[in-house]
Structures are given as structure tokens and as C-alpha cells.
Amino acid sequence: MTEPAVRHPIFARAWDRLCGLMERELAVQRQELLAGLTGRVLEIGAGNGNNFEHYPATVDEVIALEPEPYLRGKAHEAATRAPVRVTVREGVAEALPVGDESFDAAIASRVLCTVRDQERALAELRRVVRPGAELRFLEHVRSPHARTAWLQERLDGSASGHGSAAAATAHATPWAP
């Protein structure tokens, strides 16, 4: 089954600007998320590529998937500045365009709220990592502040087309299949 095209031009531009404002706060979390990785890494929902500069030199290659064209273009730009080899490709988490057991780790960073079918996406991630590999994720949760929660719900709905999943996602933790 072919996945529908992902195009959210307004959200993508807003997200790109918002990421710039949050980067000082998130840089430490990104470094912690990616610390100690080795070998071949798959990153889903790469967005504008803000993770790329934080990959350690022990990573041989990052395959970064981003379905949204504007953000994918920004990720291509960020890949040229990364300290490791990063290849940016089009792809969605529910149908990963990569082989079985072909990665030493997989990264999902602030993306699961935009995934249409989280269960299927996680099954796909399990399929593509080698036995003993890790899935590391850094996800937001619903804000306890009413105004911020309201904004999150609007942004999540515009990105995914299926409403807010912020309350269902968790924050950085490794996972091994």
C-alpha cells in the first residue's frame, strides 16, 4: 500500500521557525539522546535536521527520513554541515523504505505526534533494527499550561490530520527489541 503524500507547508514553516527558538533548550536533550551511538542509524521524521550536528563521530552513517518537502529541503541543508555522513530521503514512519535488520539504532525525535499510525510505525522500527539495537526517542507530552496545551493540540492536528497525540507520547528513553 502506498502512503499518501505528506504536505503541510504552513506547519512546516512554522515548525522550522519554532525549532530555532527552542534549540538552546533542546540542544542538551539532543546531545543526550544521540550520545554513544555507533554504526548505522535511521532517523525518522528528521524535520529540518536539527539533530544532525549532535551525532557523535562513532556513527558511520545516518539515513534520515522526512516526508514533508519543505522540511526535507532544510534537512538536506543541515546534512551538509553534519559531523557524520547523513543521507536525507523521503519516507514515512509507517512504511520505512529500508531493509530488515539494517540499522544499529533508530531515532524518533519529536515526531510521533505527527505519525498517523503509531503502532504500525513502531512495528516498522522494530523490523529495521538489528537484534540488540536500540530505538531512542525524544517526544513531547501535553503541556500542563492551558494555552500551550491548546496550541499543541492545534499544531498536532494540522501536522497529522488526526488530532493531538501529544498526551500519548513519552520522552527520551532507549528501547531494545
C-alpha positions as CSV (number, residue, x, y, z in Angstrom):
1,M,0.0,0.0,0.0
2,T,1.4,3.4,-1.0
3,E,1.3,6.0,1.8
4,P,-0.4,9.3,0.9
5,A,1.9,12.3,0.2
6,V,2.7,14.5,3.2
7,R,2.4,18.2,2.6
8,H,1.9,20.7,5.4
9,P,3.5,23.9,4.1
10,I,2.2,26.2,6.8
11,F,3.0,23.8,9.6
12,A,6.5,23.1,8.1
13,R,7.5,26.8,8.0
14,A,6.1,27.5,11.5
15,W,7.9,24.4,12.9
16,D,11.2,25.4,11.3
17,R,11.0,28.8,13.0
18,L,9.8,27.4,16.3
19,C,12.7,24.9,16.4
20,G,15.1,27.8,16.2
21,L,13.6,29.4,19.2
22,M,13.7,26.2,21.2
23,E,17.1,25.0,20.2
24,R,19.1,26.3,23.2
25,E,16.8,24.4,25.5
26,L,16.7,21.3,23.4
27,A,20.4,21.1,22.4
28,V,21.3,19.3,25.6
29,Q,18.5,16.8,25.2
30,R,19.5,16.1,21.6
31,Q,23.1,15.5,22.7
32,E,22.0,13.1,25.4
33,L,19.6,11.3,23.0
34,L,22.4,10.7,20.5
35,A,25.4,10.1,22.8
36,G,27.1,6.8,22.5
37,L,25.5,5.8,19.2
38,T,27.6,3.7,16.8
39,G,27.3,2.3,13.3
40,R,24.4,2.8,11.1
41,V,21.4,4.9,12.4
42,L,17.9,5.5,11.0
43,E,16.2,8.8,12.0
44,I,12.5,9.1,11.2
45,G,10.8,12.5,10.9
46,A,14.1,14.3,10.6
47,G,12.3,17.6,10.2
48,N,14.8,20.4,9.5
49,G,17.8,18.3,10.6
50,N,18.4,19.9,14.0
51,N,19.7,16.5,15.3
52,F,22.4,16.1,12.7
53,E,25.0,18.3,14.3
54,H,24.7,16.3,17.6
55,Y,25.6,12.9,16.1
56,P,28.8,11.5,17.6
57,A,31.8,10.7,15.4
58,T,31.3,7.0,16.2
59,V,28.2,7.0,13.9
60,D,29.2,5.7,10.4
61,E,26.1,6.8,8.6
62,V,22.7,8.3,9.3
63,I,19.7,7.7,6.9
64,A,17.2,10.5,7.7
65,L,13.7,10.2,6.6
66,E,11.4,13.2,6.2
67,P,8.1,13.1,4.3
68,E,7.4,16.9,4.2
69,P,9.1,18.6,1.2
70,Y,9.9,21.9,2.8
71,L,11.4,20.3,5.9
72,R,13.2,17.7,3.8
73,G,14.9,20.6,2.0
74,K,16.0,22.1,5.3
75,A,17.3,18.7,6.4
76,H,19.4,18.4,3.2
77,E,21.0,21.8,4.0
78,A,21.7,20.6,7.6
79,A,23.2,17.4,6.4
80,T,26.0,19.3,4.6
81,R,27.1,20.7,8.0
82,A,26.8,17.4,10.0
83,P,29.9,15.9,11.5
84,V,28.9,12.5,10.2
85,R,27.6,11.3,6.8
86,V,23.8,12.0,6.6
87,T,21.6,11.0,3.7
88,V,18.2,12.5,3.7
89,R,15.4,10.7,1.9
90,E,11.6,10.9,1.5
91,G,9.7,8.4,3.7
92,V,7.1,7.9,6.3
93,A,7.4,6.0,9.6
94,E,4.5,3.6,8.8
95,A,6.3,2.2,5.7
96,L,10.0,2.6,6.1
97,P,11.8,2.4,2.7
98,V,14.7,0.4,4.1
99,G,15.7,-3.3,4.6
100,D,15.0,-5.5,7.5
101,E,17.6,-5.5,10.4
102,S,19.8,-3.0,8.6
103,F,20.4,-0.4,11.4
104,D,22.3,-0.4,14.7
105,A,19.9,2.2,16.1
106,A,16.8,4.2,15.2
107,I,15.9,7.7,16.4
108,A,12.4,9.2,16.7
109,S,12.7,12.7,17.9
110,R,9.7,14.9,18.3
111,V,7.9,13.1,15.5
112,L,5.5,10.5,16.9
113,C,2.7,13.1,17.4
114,T,2.6,13.6,13.6
115,V,2.5,9.9,12.7
116,R,-0.9,8.6,11.6
117,D,-0.5,5.1,12.9
118,Q,2.0,5.0,15.9
119,E,1.6,1.2,16.4
120,R,2.5,0.5,12.8
121,A,5.4,2.9,12.9
122,L,6.9,1.2,16.0
123,A,6.5,-2.2,14.3
124,E,8.3,-0.8,11.3
125,L,11.1,0.5,13.5
126,R,11.4,-2.9,15.2
127,R,11.6,-4.5,11.7
128,V,14.6,-2.4,10.5
129,V,16.8,-2.5,13.6
130,R,19.2,-5.4,14.2
131,P,18.7,-7.7,17.2
132,G,20.1,-5.9,20.2
133,A,19.8,-2.5,18.6
134,E,18.2,0.5,20.2
135,L,15.2,2.7,19.5
136,R,15.8,6.0,21.1
137,F,13.1,8.6,21.3
138,L,12.6,12.2,22.5
139,E,9.0,13.2,22.4
140,H,6.9,15.9,23.9
141,V,4.0,15.5,26.2
142,R,0.9,17.6,26.6
143,S,1.7,20.8,28.5
144,P,0.1,21.4,31.9
145,H,-0.3,25.0,30.8
146,A,-3.7,25.5,29.2
147,R,-2.6,28.0,26.5
148,T,0.4,25.9,25.5
149,A,-1.7,22.7,25.5
150,W,-4.3,24.4,23.3
151,L,-1.5,25.4,20.8
152,Q,0.0,21.9,20.9
153,E,-3.4,20.4,20.0
154,R,-3.9,22.8,17.1
155,L,-0.3,22.2,15.8
156,D,-0.6,18.4,16.2
157,G,-3.9,18.3,14.4
158,S,-2.6,20.4,11.5
159,A,0.5,18.2,11.1
160,S,-1.1,14.8,11.3
161,G,-4.6,15.4,10.2
162,H,-5.9,13.2,13.1
163,G,-5.8,15.4,16.2
164,S,-3.4,15.5,19.2
165,A,-1.3,12.6,20.2
166,A,0.9,14.7,22.5
167,A,-0.6,13.1,25.6
168,A,0.2,9.7,24.3
169,T,3.9,10.2,23.6
170,A,6.8,9.9,26.1
171,H,10.3,11.4,26.4
172,A,13.8,10.2,25.8
173,T,14.5,6.6,26.7
174,P,16.3,3.8,24.9
175,W,14.4,0.6,23.8
176,A,15.8,-2.7,22.6
177,P,13.6,-5.2,20.7
